[in-house]
Amino acid sequence: MRGNIAQMMQQAQRMQENLKRAEAELAALEVTGQSGGGMVSITITGKMETRAVRIDPSVLADAEMLEDLIAAAFNDAVGKANAESSKRMSAATAGMPIPPGMKLPGLF
């Protein structure tokens, strides 16, 4: 029984180290979402901080379309960041039984 507990504690410690490493990688990660065939692009970090916005001058005349393109590009970037976050966090917790939907403290 003691061996199992010691082994579980070692696994938990490795998982914690892996999670810290994955969090650091995600903080440095940048993804770019696009819309309108690249007329609007938004770059965000893994922490959902906006780094850059690029707008093709040809869409500046139509404010309503531009608003839609910005929203779509942002949503595309957020989707990419969330997918990468899920992938990296799954890899960091591999081997440890984490219930589905459980949020680990400190993760975004």
Secondary structure, DSSP 4 states (H G I P E B T S, - for coil): -HHHHHHHHHHHHHHHHHHHHHHHHHHH-EEEEEEGGGTEEEEEETT--EEEEEE-GGGTT-HHHHHHHHHHHHHHHHHHHHHHHHHHHHHHTTTS---TTPPPTT--
